[in-house]
Each structure stands twice: as structure tokens, then as C-alpha cells.
Amino acid sequence: MHTTPFIEGQLDENALDQQLKALIADVLGINQDQAAGFDADTGLFGHLPELDSMAVAGLLTEMEDRLGIVIEDDDVTGEMLETYGGLRDFALAKLAPV
């Protein structure tokens, strides 16, 4: 399901935020309300027991599918997965016009 968060060619950061939180909840099987409460400092990998190394692969695959981005192996860092803010910034950078 490819649904990029753009309105009239402009990146809608609020739509991305909602979509990314819903994606995390879906992939990890956590409550939507829990994911909706994530802020930039919310810990992800190493903080959420549901986000283990196997779940990371599923999360990245869903990000590619739902956001219409390509994530290369070299793109994946501990920093981008450490907090929700890191993951959101990564998605924003991938979606930013070149």
C-alpha cells in the first residue's frame, strides 16, 4: 500500500507522523494509543521489547512499501533506530525532494 504523505506536491509532516506511528503499531503489534504517544525522544530499538532484530527488518520493509521509499543496507544505523525522532527524521530525509 503506497501512500506517501504529500499534499499538492508538498510533504505533510503531520501526515507522515501519523502514518509512521500507525505503521510502527501495526508491525510491532502494539496499541495504537501507545504509538500515538511517541515523541522525538521515545526510545525504540533497545527500549521496546517488541522491536527486536527480526522486527526491524519488518519495520523497514513496511516503511518502503507504505512510504514508497528505498532503504539501502548502508542507510540503516543504530542512531536512526534509537528513537522515534531518529526514525522520523530518517523518513523525512528519504521523502524530501532532491
Secondary structure, DSSP 8 states (H G I E B T S, - for coil): -----EETTEE-HHHHHHHHHHHHHHHHT--HHHHHT--TT-B-TTT-TT--HHHHHHHHHHHHHHHT----GGG--HHHHHBHHHHHHHHHHHHS--
